[in-house]
Amino acid sequence: MHRTHPDGTVISSHCDFCDARFEDAPMIEGHQGSLLCGKCLGAAWVELAVLKGGAEHRGGKCTMCLENRDEPLWRSPLNDAAACIRCVRMAATAMERDPDTEWKRPAPPAPA
């Protein structure tokens, strides 16, 4: 999310999912200025892609694409923001390709 002055100039940018500042963490931007930081992307990746979770949030509105998605969503533990598996996959690919970040998809947990 972008915090702005009344004239529209940006004061600061923060992750919609944890409120991390843009200056402190790599982020990916969704529609209408929504932001997802690398830490939240990693958490969403593990829950949705690795553990195949998120089904309990199926059918909600994705904060990133602004669509009501009938697929698993990762919901922030700090607020009501949600990211669909499609946006998480696209964000992971974009973050890994960005030479300005060192973000990598979290590895699956080791078998017990």
C-alpha positions as CSV (number, residue, x, y, z in Angstrom):
1,M,0.0,0.0,0.0
2,H,1.1,3.5,-0.7
3,R,0.6,6.2,1.8
4,T,0.1,9.5,0.0
5,H,-0.2,13.3,0.5
6,P,-3.6,14.8,-0.5
7,D,-2.0,15.8,-3.8
8,G,-1.2,12.2,-4.6
9,T,2.6,12.2,-4.0
10,V,3.8,9.1,-2.2
11,I,4.9,9.5,1.4
12,S,5.9,5.8,2.0
13,S,5.1,2.3,0.6
14,H,4.4,-0.7,2.8
15,C,3.6,-4.4,2.4
16,D,-0.2,-4.9,2.5
17,F,0.3,-8.1,4.4
18,C,2.7,-7.1,7.3
19,D,3.3,-3.4,6.9
20,A,7.0,-3.7,6.2
21,R,8.5,-0.6,4.6
22,F,9.5,-0.7,1.0
23,E,13.0,0.6,1.8
24,D,13.6,-2.3,4.2
25,A,12.5,-5.3,2.1
26,P,12.2,-6.4,-1.5
27,M,8.6,-6.2,-2.7
28,I,6.4,-7.0,-5.7
29,E,3.5,-4.7,-6.7
30,G,0.1,-5.9,-7.6
31,H,-2.9,-4.0,-9.0
32,Q,-3.7,-0.5,-7.8
33,G,-0.5,-0.3,-5.7
34,S,-0.9,-3.4,-3.5
35,L,2.5,-4.6,-2.3
36,L,3.8,-8.0,-1.1
37,C,7.2,-8.2,0.6
38,G,9.7,-11.1,0.2
39,K,9.0,-12.4,3.7
40,C,5.3,-12.6,3.2
41,L,5.8,-14.1,-0.3
42,G,8.0,-16.8,1.3
43,A,5.3,-17.6,3.9
44,A,2.6,-17.7,1.2
45,W,4.8,-19.9,-1.1
46,V,5.4,-22.4,1.7
47,E,1.7,-22.6,2.7
48,L,0.3,-22.7,-0.8
49,A,2.9,-24.3,-3.1
50,V,4.9,-26.5,-0.7
51,L,2.3,-27.6,1.9
52,K,-0.7,-27.3,-0.5
53,G,-2.7,-25.4,2.1
54,G,-5.0,-22.4,1.9
55,A,-8.1,-24.3,0.9
56,E,-9.9,-22.9,4.0
57,H,-9.7,-19.4,2.5
58,R,-10.9,-20.5,-1.0
59,G,-13.3,-18.2,-2.7
60,G,-12.1,-14.9,-1.3
61,K,-10.8,-11.7,-2.9
62,C,-7.1,-11.6,-3.6
63,T,-5.4,-8.4,-2.5
64,M,-2.9,-8.6,-5.3
65,C,-5.1,-9.1,-8.4
66,L,-8.3,-7.8,-6.8
67,E,-10.2,-10.8,-8.1
68,N,-12.5,-13.2,-6.3
69,R,-10.6,-16.4,-6.8
70,D,-12.0,-19.9,-6.4
71,E,-8.6,-21.3,-5.4
72,P,-6.5,-21.5,-2.3
73,L,-5.5,-18.2,-0.7
74,W,-2.8,-17.3,1.7
75,R,-4.2,-15.0,4.4
76,S,-1.9,-12.7,6.4
77,P,-1.8,-13.6,10.1
78,L,-1.7,-9.9,10.8
79,N,-4.7,-8.5,8.9
80,D,-7.3,-9.5,6.3
81,A,-5.1,-9.3,3.2
82,A,-5.0,-12.5,1.0
83,A,-3.0,-13.7,-1.9
84,C,-4.1,-16.3,-4.4
85,I,-1.9,-19.1,-5.6
86,R,-1.8,-17.6,-9.1
87,C,-0.4,-14.3,-7.8
88,V,2.0,-16.1,-5.4
89,R,3.4,-18.1,-8.3
90,M,3.8,-15.0,-10.6
91,A,5.3,-13.0,-7.7
92,A,7.8,-15.7,-6.9
93,T,8.9,-15.9,-10.5
94,A,9.3,-12.1,-10.8
95,M,11.2,-11.8,-7.5
96,E,13.6,-14.6,-8.4
97,R,14.3,-12.9,-11.8
98,D,14.9,-9.5,-10.3
99,P,18.7,-8.9,-10.1
100,D,18.1,-6.3,-7.4
101,T,16.8,-8.9,-4.9
102,E,18.4,-12.1,-3.6
103,W,14.9,-13.7,-3.0
104,K,14.6,-17.4,-3.6
105,R,11.6,-19.7,-3.2
106,P,11.8,-21.4,0.2
107,A,12.9,-25.1,0.0
108,P,10.4,-27.8,1.1
109,P,11.0,-28.8,4.7
110,A,13.3,-31.9,5.2
111,P,11.4,-35.2,5.8
112,A,11.3,-36.2,9.4
